[in-house]
Amino acid sequence: MKKLLNIIPRVFVVPLFVVAGIIVGLGAYTVYVARLHTYATDEPSACINCHIMVPYYQSWEQSSHREWAHCNDCHVPQDNFVNKYAFKAADGLYHSAVFTLRNEPMAIRPRNASNRVIMENCVRCHTQLTTEFVKAGQISYSEASQGEGKACWDCHRDIPHTVVSNIASSPNAIAPLPESPVPTWLKEMIKK
């Protein structure tokens, strides 16, 4: 570090540290305000950090799946830790880019990679039901997409989000709002 500081002209050292401090401070504040730490959890409330997900959260909250499955139980791979968090990170970055650029569709629907994961998770949770009780059998998403059978949601289209879970059809969707990231002392200071 000392060698690096000797290379930089003395007149630029303090401004460089000020700029670096501002960048690090704004970065840390952004991480805090965006509640970035919640995305590492399996809590469904992390999904509603983005307001666009509120209708989906609300429809899940009213579904029979609420007691048994959270968002990540269906929407991310469950085969191992690395696949789970790699998929979650890639999908989260994709969603962030789409929402930041205001390019989101009116009704969010899963992409092919997500469809594969969702169907694998349906089969994983309902294996006994589909093989022993109903004897409907199990197929993969690739088989369903090639017309060799149906995907789970072809018959169960209202599970768990319903077909009307989009922004236009549920403008008054209610979900628990995340706690305000503004500290109490700052709120008090602003009131004065």
Summary of the structure (lengths in Angstrom):
residues: 192
radius of gyration: 22.6
end to end distance: 43.9
largest distance: 77.5
contacts: 431
relative contact order: 0.12
helix: 62%
strand: 0%
